Amino acid sequence: MPLPQVKSARRYTSAQQFAYEELRAWILNGVLQPDETVRDVEIAEFLGVSRTPVREALIRLGQEGLVEASASRMTRVASLPLDRASHLFQVGATLDALAAELAAPHMTESDLHLMRGLLDTLNQTTAPDRLSALDEEFHRVYYRRAANPVLIETLDSIDEQLRRIERHIWGYVRVHEEAYEEHRALLEALGAGDAAGAAAAARHNWHRSWQRIDELLKPASAEAAQEPR
């Protein structure tokens, strides 16, 4: 079970919260891979805490569907939730389109400058975790300008649930190239104040994202399901 090279510098109110936040970040960001065994002894030693807060953290992560107990009673990182992903992308496409439509008339030159910089960086980046983070940051610029906190909270929740899946596909060159063009079209519509065009571009980006995931990950998932554990 490979662990990060360095510990987080963040401060926490309890050892249990510390273990929970670290493990959760490792799972969402791909440090711990789907179906990988999680050993509480190793984690406790690495984090410098006892096994009890690590076990409590794993219980919380199990309730969130991020880890699961196998038949041998070993704890594993949960498989990618592909059965749920299509529904999340369907809802996300509609809500992201709404955010883009609401934001388009109110985008500032500062917003657009920030998004151009993020898009340029995305185009020059290859690391999947960094690409995933840049993608989220790009969308959040116009989420904030949409000025609807309920909409933003819902989109953030969907983004978080999809983060593990999206991180896996960012490593494919075709995904990288297509996503860049989709984001560029969205940025152009936002820059022109074209609410309908921005909504259409955002919706297209989400629909194509799911199609790419379905094409790239489902065959591998089906093959893995046939292998004995």
Backbone bond lengths (Angstrom), bond angles and torsions (degrees), N, CA, C in turn:
res aa  C-N    CA-C-N  psi(-1)  N-CA   C-N-CA  omega(-1)  CA-C   N-CA-C  phi
1 M - - - 1.458 - - 1.525 109.36 -
2 P 1.333 119.66 96.24 1.468 121.25 -178.93 1.522 111.27 -69.25
3 L 1.328 116.26 135.02 1.455 121.85 179.61 1.523 109.08 -114.36
4 P 1.340 118.14 165.22 1.471 120.29 -179.06 1.525 111.67 -58.75
5 Q 1.321 115.96 159.17 1.449 120.96 179.93 1.521 112.10 -75.64
6 V 1.322 116.44 -27.96 1.468 120.77 -179.43 1.516 109.34 -134.09
7 K 1.317 115.77 153.70 1.453 120.91 177.13 1.523 110.31 -82.98
8 S 1.321 116.01 159.37 1.453 120.80 177.65 1.522 110.02 -69.11
9 A 1.332 115.77 146.67 1.465 120.83 177.60 1.528 111.57 -91.64
10 R 1.342 116.44 -0.11 1.452 119.56 -178.30 1.529 111.32 -69.69
11 R 1.327 116.75 153.83 1.458 122.25 179.77 1.533 109.33 -107.12
12 Y 1.336 116.03 143.73 1.453 121.03 -177.27 1.521 110.02 -130.35
13 T 1.328 115.42 160.83 1.459 120.91 -177.32 1.516 112.59 -82.79
14 S 1.336 118.09 -18.48 1.463 120.94 -179.61 1.523 109.62 -151.94
15 A 1.333 115.34 159.63 1.463 120.00 178.34 1.523 110.98 -64.90
16 Q 1.327 115.61 -35.38 1.470 119.42 179.74 1.520 110.98 -65.66
17 Q 1.333 116.98 -43.15 1.461 120.77 178.43 1.524 110.78 -65.76
18 F 1.321 115.67 -39.30 1.463 121.05 177.44 1.530 110.48 -59.47
19 A 1.339 116.63 -50.09 1.461 120.91 -179.31 1.527 111.19 -63.49
20 Y 1.319 115.95 -40.45 1.468 120.74 -179.78 1.525 111.62 -62.87
21 E 1.331 116.79 -49.01 1.459 120.54 -177.65 1.524 111.58 -64.94
22 E 1.326 116.87 -40.07 1.463 119.88 -179.88 1.528 111.13 -66.48
23 L 1.323 116.65 -48.84 1.463 120.53 -179.94 1.524 111.41 -61.83
24 R 1.302 115.65 -41.94 1.466 120.20 -179.29 1.526 110.29 -62.16
25 A 1.319 117.19 -43.87 1.463 121.10 178.80 1.527 110.89 -64.19
26 W 1.323 117.07 -39.61 1.463 120.31 179.84 1.527 110.79 -63.45
27 I 1.333 116.03 -38.89 1.470 119.56 -179.49 1.520 110.86 -71.29
28 L 1.331 117.12 -47.55 1.460 120.77 -177.04 1.526 111.99 -65.91
29 N 1.331 116.32 -32.66 1.465 119.89 -176.34 1.523 113.51 -96.96
30 G 1.338 117.33 5.73 1.447 120.40 172.15 1.515 116.33 84.75
31 V 1.348 118.08 7.47 1.466 119.21 174.31 1.527 109.06 -63.92
32 L 1.339 115.56 -43.81 1.460 121.60 171.72 1.524 107.39 -101.11
33 Q 1.315 116.12 123.33 1.457 121.98 -172.93 1.530 111.87 -86.58
34 P 1.336 117.64 157.09 1.467 120.82 175.42 1.525 111.41 -53.69
35 D 1.338 116.04 136.10 1.468 124.47 178.19 1.528 113.46 72.49
36 E 1.323 117.64 4.81 1.469 120.11 177.93 1.523 110.25 -76.44
37 T 1.330 116.42 139.66 1.462 121.24 178.41 1.525 110.43 -70.46
38 V 1.329 115.45 136.88 1.463 121.49 178.81 1.527 107.82 -110.56
39 R 1.318 116.87 121.20 1.465 121.84 -177.48 1.523 109.26 -108.01
40 D 1.323 115.44 113.96 1.464 119.36 -175.24 1.525 112.73 -63.59
41 V 1.330 117.19 -30.67 1.464 119.87 179.83 1.526 110.59 -64.31
42 E 1.319 116.66 -46.17 1.467 121.01 -179.94 1.524 111.28 -63.64
43 I 1.328 115.45 -43.07 1.462 119.85 -178.41 1.527 110.62 -65.48
44 A 1.331 116.64 -44.45 1.459 120.64 179.83 1.524 110.60 -60.17
45 E 1.328 116.32 -43.27 1.464 120.08 179.90 1.524 110.67 -65.27
46 F 1.329 116.91 -42.20 1.461 120.50 -178.97 1.524 111.62 -65.01
47 L 1.336 116.57 -42.18 1.466 120.88 -177.47 1.525 113.03 -82.05
48 G 1.339 117.14 -14.02 1.455 119.67 -179.79 1.512 113.41 76.22
49 V 1.334 116.18 32.60 1.468 121.16 177.69 1.526 108.11 -127.37
50 S 1.332 116.00 171.81 1.462 119.46 177.59 1.523 110.23 -78.22
51 R 1.329 116.97 172.01 1.464 120.40 -178.68 1.529 111.87 -71.35
52 T 1.339 117.54 -25.80 1.471 119.89 -175.72 1.529 112.86 -60.33
53 P 1.334 120.03 -51.68 1.480 118.31 178.57 1.524 112.97 -63.48
54 V 1.328 117.28 -30.29 1.465 119.83 177.29 1.526 109.48 -67.19
55 R 1.334 117.29 -44.04 1.455 120.66 178.38 1.525 111.05 -62.89
56 E 1.331 116.52 -40.42 1.475 120.27 178.11 1.530 110.20 -64.31
57 A 1.320 116.27 -39.10 1.469 120.31 177.87 1.522 110.63 -64.01
58 L 1.321 116.99 -40.25 1.465 120.80 179.76 1.528 111.23 -65.79
59 I 1.326 117.05 -33.49 1.468 120.05 176.01 1.528 109.73 -63.64
60 R 1.322 116.82 -44.95 1.470 120.51 178.56 1.524 110.89 -62.49
61 L 1.313 116.26 -42.39 1.466 120.07 179.90 1.524 111.01 -67.21
62 G 1.323 116.78 -32.37 1.457 120.28 175.10 1.513 111.52 -65.64
63 Q 1.336 116.64 -39.49 1.463 120.78 177.55 1.519 111.79 -65.21
64 E 1.328 116.68 -26.91 1.468 121.64 177.91 1.528 112.47 -87.86
65 G 1.335 116.39 -3.64 1.457 120.06 178.88 1.516 114.55 80.89
66 L 1.330 117.79 15.42 1.460 120.87 -178.65 1.521 112.85 -92.23
67 V 1.336 117.54 -23.29 1.465 121.18 172.97 1.518 107.70 -132.44
68 E 1.324 115.76 161.95 1.459 120.57 179.71 1.521 109.22 -151.56
69 A 1.343 116.07 153.83 1.457 121.14 177.49 1.520 108.95 -89.65
70 S 1.334 117.06 133.27 1.454 121.42 179.07 1.526 109.88 -86.34
71 A 1.323 116.01 176.77 1.463 120.43 -179.14 1.526 111.19 -62.21
72 S 1.317 117.97 -28.26 1.466 122.18 179.60 1.523 112.03 -85.50
73 R 1.324 116.14 7.01 1.475 123.76 178.38 1.526 111.98 72.17
74 M 1.314 117.40 12.28 1.462 120.73 172.57 1.523 108.59 -82.94
75 T 1.309 116.63 146.30 1.457 120.98 177.63 1.516 109.17 -90.43
76 R 1.330 116.00 131.40 1.460 121.68 179.87 1.524 110.12 -125.21
77 V 1.312 115.75 154.63 1.460 120.11 168.86 1.529 106.93 -67.01
78 A 1.317 116.97 134.94 1.463 121.00 -177.85 1.525 110.99 -63.36
79 S 1.312 115.32 148.82 1.465 120.73 175.17 1.520 109.48 -63.28
80 L 1.315 116.48 161.10 1.462 120.67 177.33 1.528 109.51 -62.95
81 P 1.325 118.10 132.11 1.468 121.26 -175.33 1.529 113.07 -78.98
82 L 1.328 116.38 63.92 1.460 120.21 -175.74 1.524 112.52 -66.68
83 D 1.338 117.33 -28.56 1.467 119.50 -179.75 1.517 111.49 -68.18
84 R 1.308 116.40 -25.57 1.480 121.85 -179.16 1.529 112.05 -94.62
85 A 1.329 115.86 -20.61 1.463 120.48 -171.37 1.521 113.09 -61.28
86 S 1.326 118.05 -41.02 1.464 119.55 -177.19 1.519 111.47 -60.02
87 H 1.333 116.68 -37.68 1.468 120.70 179.29 1.529 110.90 -70.56
88 L 1.333 116.06 -39.34 1.462 119.94 178.65 1.522 110.78 -64.23
89 F 1.329 116.98 -41.80 1.460 120.03 178.90 1.528 111.24 -67.98
90 Q 1.309 117.37 -34.97 1.466 120.41 178.99 1.521 110.70 -63.38
91 V 1.329 116.37 -45.96 1.466 120.57 178.70 1.525 110.34 -70.05
92 G 1.339 115.88 -42.98 1.456 119.98 -178.96 1.514 112.93 -60.66
93 A 1.330 117.16 -37.61 1.467 120.66 179.11 1.516 111.49 -61.07
94 T 1.317 115.71 -42.84 1.472 120.29 -179.48 1.523 111.29 -67.40
95 L 1.337 116.22 -43.84 1.463 119.77 -176.60 1.527 111.94 -73.36
96 D 1.331 117.40 -37.27 1.460 120.14 177.73 1.527 109.95 -65.67
97 A 1.332 116.27 -39.54 1.468 120.27 177.28 1.527 110.63 -61.54
98 L 1.330 116.02 -39.60 1.469 119.95 177.98 1.520 110.47 -64.90
99 A 1.326 116.96 -42.53 1.467 120.57 178.84 1.526 110.63 -61.12
100 A 1.329 116.88 -44.02 1.470 120.48 179.18 1.524 110.91 -64.20
101 E 1.323 116.83 -40.66 1.470 120.84 179.71 1.523 110.94 -64.15
102 L 1.332 116.77 -43.26 1.466 120.56 179.81 1.531 111.55 -68.22
103 A 1.327 115.80 -35.45 1.467 120.09 -174.23 1.521 113.42 -79.38
104 A 1.324 117.59 -31.15 1.465 121.51 -170.64 1.537 114.50 -50.06
105 P 1.331 119.61 -46.10 1.470 118.48 -177.98 1.527 113.66 -71.82
106 H 1.337 116.96 -10.10 1.467 120.06 -171.58 1.526 113.15 -117.43
107 M 1.322 117.46 6.52 1.469 119.88 -179.82 1.529 109.86 -67.30
108 T 1.324 115.92 135.69 1.461 120.85 178.54 1.530 109.29 -99.01
109 E 1.312 115.65 165.91 1.464 119.36 177.20 1.523 110.33 -63.07
110 S 1.326 116.62 -32.34 1.462 120.44 177.04 1.527 110.51 -64.54
111 D 1.344 116.96 -42.23 1.471 121.09 177.13 1.521 110.60 -59.12
112 L 1.315 115.06 -48.66 1.461 120.39 -176.10 1.531 111.30 -66.45
113 H 1.331 116.32 -38.55 1.465 120.30 177.24 1.524 110.20 -61.65
114 L 1.337 116.54 -43.60 1.463 121.10 178.66 1.528 110.86 -61.74
115 M 1.337 116.47 -43.85 1.462 120.50 -178.71 1.529 111.36 -66.98
116 R 1.325 117.21 -36.39 1.475 119.97 177.31 1.530 110.05 -63.84
117 G 1.321 115.74 -42.05 1.458 119.64 178.53 1.520 112.14 -63.45
118 L 1.317 116.21 -42.09 1.461 120.56 178.22 1.526 110.86 -64.11
119 L 1.329 115.91 -40.07 1.465 120.18 -179.75 1.528 110.69 -67.15
120 D 1.323 117.26 -40.55 1.464 120.77 176.92 1.528 110.66 -62.25
121 T 1.331 116.19 -43.19 1.467 120.16 179.26 1.522 110.58 -65.21
122 L 1.326 116.41 -41.46 1.462 120.64 177.74 1.520 110.97 -58.38
123 N 1.329 115.97 -40.41 1.461 120.65 -177.74 1.522 112.19 -67.78
124 Q 1.331 116.68 -21.61 1.463 120.85 -176.62 1.527 112.65 -104.23
125 T 1.328 116.62 3.49 1.462 121.76 -175.03 1.520 110.76 -106.50
126 T 1.324 115.70 147.14 1.472 119.81 178.81 1.532 112.65 -123.33
127 A 1.315 118.48 -19.76 1.464 120.73 -177.83 1.525 110.08 -68.67
128 P 1.351 118.72 122.96 1.464 121.44 -176.05 1.520 114.62 -56.96
129 D 1.349 117.69 -41.90 1.461 118.82 -178.52 1.525 111.23 -66.33
130 R 1.338 116.97 -37.27 1.472 121.02 178.30 1.523 110.82 -69.84
131 L 1.337 117.11 -39.27 1.458 120.97 177.71 1.524 110.75 -62.77
132 S 1.314 116.48 -41.79 1.462 120.72 178.71 1.520 110.91 -62.02
133 A 1.340 116.53 -42.99 1.466 120.91 -179.93 1.528 111.02 -65.97
134 L 1.324 117.46 -40.64 1.467 121.32 178.95 1.527 110.73 -64.72
135 D 1.316 116.48 -40.13 1.461 121.28 177.84 1.522 110.77 -59.21
136 E 1.329 116.40 -48.33 1.463 120.01 179.75 1.523 111.47 -62.66
137 E 1.328 116.39 -42.45 1.465 120.32 -179.07 1.524 111.20 -64.54
138 F 1.326 117.19 -38.43 1.466 122.20 177.96 1.531 110.53 -58.67
139 H 1.319 116.45 -49.53 1.460 120.41 -178.40 1.527 112.09 -67.30
140 R 1.321 116.82 -34.44 1.463 119.66 -176.51 1.518 112.71 -67.52
141 V 1.329 118.10 -21.03 1.467 119.93 177.74 1.524 109.53 -60.58
142 Y 1.326 117.60 -49.26 1.465 117.90 -179.00 1.528 112.32 -84.12
143 Y 1.341 117.50 -18.37 1.470 118.53 171.69 1.527 108.65 -59.62
144 R 1.328 115.96 -46.22 1.469 119.90 -179.01 1.526 110.84 -63.34
145 R 1.331 116.66 -38.91 1.463 119.89 -178.05 1.527 110.91 -71.73
146 A 1.337 118.21 -20.87 1.468 121.28 176.05 1.522 111.08 -66.21
147 A 1.346 116.66 -23.77 1.467 122.88 173.17 1.524 113.18 57.09
148 N 1.322 116.84 40.43 1.462 121.70 175.96 1.523 107.41 -128.92
149 P 1.348 117.93 97.77 1.464 120.27 -173.61 1.528 113.94 -61.50
150 V 1.320 117.88 -33.65 1.458 120.26 178.89 1.531 110.16 -66.19
151 L 1.316 116.01 -42.34 1.459 121.42 177.95 1.528 110.51 -62.46
152 I 1.324 116.77 -44.45 1.463 121.24 -179.25 1.524 110.84 -63.75
153 E 1.327 117.41 -44.89 1.469 120.92 179.80 1.526 110.85 -60.26
154 T 1.324 116.94 -41.35 1.462 120.54 -179.09 1.518 111.13 -67.75
155 L 1.327 116.74 -43.58 1.463 120.47 178.36 1.527 111.13 -65.07
156 D 1.323 117.70 -39.56 1.463 120.37 178.00 1.526 110.51 -61.84
157 S 1.324 116.63 -39.98 1.462 120.95 178.62 1.528 111.24 -63.61
158 I 1.321 116.55 -43.70 1.468 120.77 178.61 1.530 110.38 -65.14
159 D 1.328 116.64 -44.22 1.463 120.70 178.92 1.529 111.12 -57.91
160 E 1.318 115.61 -42.07 1.466 119.93 -178.50 1.523 111.09 -65.49
161 Q 1.317 117.17 -40.51 1.458 120.61 179.67 1.524 112.13 -66.97
162 L 1.330 116.37 -27.96 1.463 120.55 -177.68 1.528 113.23 -94.34
163 R 1.324 117.24 -6.28 1.465 120.10 -170.96 1.524 112.75 -58.99
164 R 1.333 117.14 -42.61 1.467 119.19 -178.30 1.524 111.26 -62.74
165 I 1.327 116.62 -41.20 1.461 120.43 -179.21 1.524 110.38 -67.62
166 E 1.328 116.36 -47.71 1.460 119.70 -176.19 1.526 111.67 -64.72
167 R 1.324 116.47 -35.02 1.455 118.66 179.37 1.527 110.80 -60.31
168 H 1.319 116.62 -35.87 1.461 120.24 -178.04 1.527 112.14 -67.36
169 I 1.310 118.25 -34.77 1.464 118.54 -175.32 1.524 112.50 -88.58
170 W 1.343 118.16 -13.57 1.462 119.63 179.17 1.520 112.19 -65.38
171 G 1.330 117.80 -16.04 1.453 120.09 -179.98 1.519 113.73 -76.44
172 Y 1.329 117.74 -9.03 1.465 121.04 -179.56 1.530 109.87 -88.83
173 V 1.327 116.73 131.41 1.462 121.42 -177.23 1.522 111.34 -60.44
174 R 1.313 117.81 -41.67 1.470 120.32 -178.88 1.527 110.68 -61.50
175 V 1.318 116.94 -40.24 1.468 120.92 177.87 1.517 110.10 -60.91
176 H 1.314 115.23 -46.74 1.461 122.05 -179.62 1.535 110.90 -57.54
177 E 1.322 116.19 -48.98 1.466 120.86 -176.86 1.531 112.04 -66.62
178 E 1.320 116.95 -45.56 1.462 120.25 -179.34 1.520 111.16 -66.07
179 A 1.317 116.77 -42.23 1.466 120.47 -178.94 1.527 110.55 -63.56
180 Y 1.335 116.84 -37.60 1.461 119.80 178.14 1.528 110.26 -59.25
181 E 1.315 117.79 -47.18 1.460 121.72 -179.29 1.524 111.35 -64.15
182 E 1.314 117.04 -38.81 1.468 120.44 179.28 1.522 111.04 -66.19
183 H 1.320 116.36 -40.63 1.467 119.69 178.26 1.528 111.29 -69.13
184 R 1.321 116.24 -35.61 1.461 119.72 178.17 1.529 110.60 -63.48
185 A 1.333 117.36 -42.21 1.463 121.10 178.40 1.525 110.91 -64.10
186 L 1.311 116.40 -38.99 1.462 120.71 177.97 1.528 110.70 -64.59
187 L 1.323 116.02 -43.38 1.462 120.60 179.76 1.523 111.09 -63.51
188 E 1.311 117.53 -40.59 1.463 120.80 178.89 1.528 111.06 -62.06
189 A 1.318 117.17 -42.38 1.464 120.54 179.72 1.523 110.82 -66.20
190 L 1.311 116.83 -41.40 1.467 120.18 178.01 1.520 110.42 -64.65
191 G 1.335 116.79 -40.88 1.454 120.90 179.91 1.512 112.74 -64.73
192 A 1.344 116.09 -29.19 1.461 120.64 179.10 1.523 112.24 -87.29
193 G 1.324 116.69 -1.77 1.463 119.67 -177.39 1.517 112.41 69.33
194 D 1.313 117.05 22.93 1.464 123.05 -176.95 1.528 109.29 -89.18
195 A 1.321 116.88 93.89 1.460 121.37 -175.17 1.528 111.82 -62.88
196 A 1.326 117.11 -46.37 1.465 120.61 -179.26 1.525 110.93 -65.27
197 G 1.332 116.36 -42.02 1.462 120.37 179.31 1.518 111.87 -65.95
198 A 1.334 117.42 -38.93 1.456 120.89 178.72 1.522 110.75 -65.93
199 A 1.322 116.15 -41.72 1.468 120.39 178.36 1.524 110.40 -61.94
200 A 1.334 116.70 -44.36 1.465 120.66 179.89 1.529 111.20 -63.85
201 A 1.332 117.22 -40.67 1.461 121.00 -179.61 1.524 111.40 -67.08
202 A 1.325 116.36 -41.04 1.465 120.33 178.50 1.527 110.63 -64.77
203 R 1.315 116.06 -43.74 1.467 120.48 179.64 1.529 110.83 -62.55
204 H 1.337 116.00 -42.11 1.464 120.64 179.69 1.528 110.83 -63.03
205 N 1.321 117.52 -40.79 1.458 121.81 179.45 1.526 111.12 -60.32
206 W 1.329 117.20 -43.64 1.466 120.86 179.49 1.525 111.34 -68.50
207 H 1.319 117.13 -42.38 1.467 120.00 179.84 1.528 110.95 -63.29
208 R 1.326 117.15 -43.38 1.452 120.56 179.55 1.535 111.49 -68.86
209 S 1.326 116.16 -33.27 1.466 119.46 177.65 1.523 110.27 -60.22
210 W 1.338 115.96 -45.36 1.456 118.81 179.07 1.528 111.11 -66.34
211 Q 1.307 118.21 -40.40 1.458 120.51 179.09 1.533 111.06 -60.71
212 R 1.331 116.15 -40.05 1.467 119.53 178.95 1.530 111.08 -65.83
213 I 1.319 115.49 -42.44 1.465 119.56 178.23 1.525 110.53 -62.37
214 D 1.311 115.99 -45.15 1.460 121.00 -179.27 1.527 111.02 -60.18
215 E 1.333 115.84 -39.76 1.466 120.78 -179.45 1.530 112.74 -72.31
216 L 1.330 116.76 -38.69 1.458 120.71 -171.62 1.528 115.06 -90.72
217 L 1.326 116.84 -35.92 1.458 119.31 -172.49 1.517 114.85 -101.39
218 K 1.317 118.44 -30.67 1.461 118.67 -176.41 1.522 113.43 -63.35
219 P 1.333 119.81 -42.17 1.467 118.30 177.20 1.527 112.43 -58.59
220 A 1.340 116.75 -41.35 1.463 120.55 179.09 1.516 110.92 -65.87
221 S 1.347 116.13 -37.92 1.458 120.56 179.43 1.523 111.11 -65.47
222 A 1.322 116.92 -40.75 1.463 121.01 -179.92 1.523 110.56 -66.09
223 E 1.326 117.04 -38.53 1.459 121.43 179.54 1.515 110.76 -66.60
224 A 1.347 115.95 -41.24 1.464 120.12 -179.81 1.517 111.22 -65.97
225 A 1.336 117.13 -34.02 1.461 121.22 -178.64 1.521 111.86 -65.83
226 Q 1.328 117.33 -24.04 1.457 121.17 -179.56 1.515 112.88 -84.34
227 E 1.344 117.05 -13.75 1.450 120.59 -178.87 1.519 110.44 -82.68
228 P 1.345 118.60 138.02 1.471 120.87 177.81 1.514 111.18 -68.25
229 R 1.308 116.06 145.29 1.458 120.21 179.15 1.535 110.89 -93.75
